[in-house]
Amino acid sequence: MPKIAFLGAGRMASAIVDGLLAQKICPPEDLACADGGDGTAAALAARTRVNAPAGLSALLASADTIVLACKPQQLGGLDPRVAELTAGKLVLSILAGKRLARLAQVFPRARNIVRAMPNTPGQIGAGITAWCSLHLLVRADRATVDAILGALGTELSVTEPQLDAVTGLSGSGPAYVFEFAGSLRDAGVAAGLPRDIAWKLALETILGSARLMARTGTEPETLRDQVTSPNGTTYAGLQRLAARDFRGLIKETVLAATARSEELSRD
Ligand SMILES: NC(=O)c1ccc[n+]([C@@H]2O[C@H](COP(=O)([O-])OP(=O)(O)OC[C@H]3O[C@@H](n4cnc5c(N)ncnc54)[C@H](OP(=O)(O)O)[C@@H]3O)[C@@H](O)[C@H]2O)c1
């Protein structure tokens, strides 16, 4: 693995560093990070023994691959010397809504640029990240991208125009699941259960159902039908979901998030 420098040392950078170290993909001395001045790099370095050199040149000079992991709104505030200091290097951005064309303005001399959209379960190595690249990745760079994004969980390549829909589905998707989980818990309370018991039932139902879908590879509609007996309890519940057009609502939700991603990616 090449040496990797992180511009940003917050939640996502930490998750990638943790994954790379836990999977023994590289030793801490091959990783380095910098922050915007609030001490996150020093904290990450103290916890994981990765480097946190003072100064941008020291950070970028010895690295072959740069992971851009600051907030999207902090992109414009990066030290302009990054343009020269990333010449000939691979740049991997996880910034939401920042297109390859915009990244290419900030890193005009990078040998290639990858734009990735991770999601929050990546913080525990259970995420899914979709990514696209400016130019076709050479084999070695593809392996580097696979390793870095693999530290967050599963990864897959898409085209750049698909990334807005990816954002609407898997990028924002954890929030829909969290909202569903909270709704299920509250509904259990409304049905007469204590809150802690309702929460445990809701959480384990979601976890178990997700595992069952993943393990069997069976379509969710088939699994749904298998637990639905005619005029039974599940049937009564599903009738209510259908009456309120649950599927239509979820479709609207993903389309709204996709449209917002398109809007935010325009600048
Ligand atoms: N969280 C997610 O699940 C998720 C999902 C999809 C995409 N993303 C993307 O991941 C990126 C990082 O998110 P996060 O949650 O990890 O953010 P975060 O915890 O706020 O971390 C941001 C990091 O960037 C650093 N930073 C700020 N200005 C900088 C500069 N000029 N140069 C170098 N570093 C600078 C901050 O340092 P200081 O605070 O110490 O100044 C901090 O270490 C975002 O762009 C977001 O769009 C996150």
The ligand as an ORCA input file, in Angstrom:
! r2SCAN-3c Opt
* xyz 0 1
  N     -20.338     11.271      8.331
  C     -20.774     10.501      7.321
  O     -21.337      9.423      7.473
  C     -20.580     10.921      5.898
  C     -21.316     10.296      4.884
  C     -21.075     10.680      3.576
  C     -20.121     11.640      3.310
  N     -19.444     12.226      4.333
  C     -18.459     13.238      4.040
  O     -17.307     13.032      4.816
  C     -16.684     14.275      5.039
  C     -16.196     14.343      6.447
  O     -17.293     14.230      7.340
  P     -17.045     14.021      8.896
  O     -18.350     13.646      9.491
  O     -15.848     13.142      9.117
  O     -16.662     15.541      9.315
  P     -15.939     16.057     10.639
  O     -15.961     15.018     11.716
  O     -16.480     17.424     10.940
  O     -14.414     16.220     10.191
  C     -13.969     17.243      9.337
  C     -12.445     17.289      9.446
  O     -11.933     18.215      8.479
  C     -10.941     19.011      9.148
  N     -10.692     20.252      8.432
  C     -11.411     21.400      8.438
  N     -10.834     22.339      7.640
  C      -9.708     21.750      7.133
  C      -8.657     22.212      6.293
  N      -8.667     23.446      5.771
  N      -7.635     21.360      6.005
  C      -7.612     20.106      6.524
  N      -8.572     19.632      7.330
  C      -9.602     20.444      7.637
  C     -11.520     19.183     10.550
  O     -10.505     19.632     11.427
  P     -10.800     20.504     12.763
  O     -12.229     20.362     13.117
  O      -9.855     19.932     13.771
  O     -10.454     21.901     12.405
  C     -11.949     17.744     10.825
  O     -10.837     16.960     11.177
  C     -17.696     15.358      4.675
  O     -17.249     16.025      3.520
  C     -18.967     14.631      4.400
  O     -19.648     15.182      3.269
  C     -19.651     11.898      5.617
*
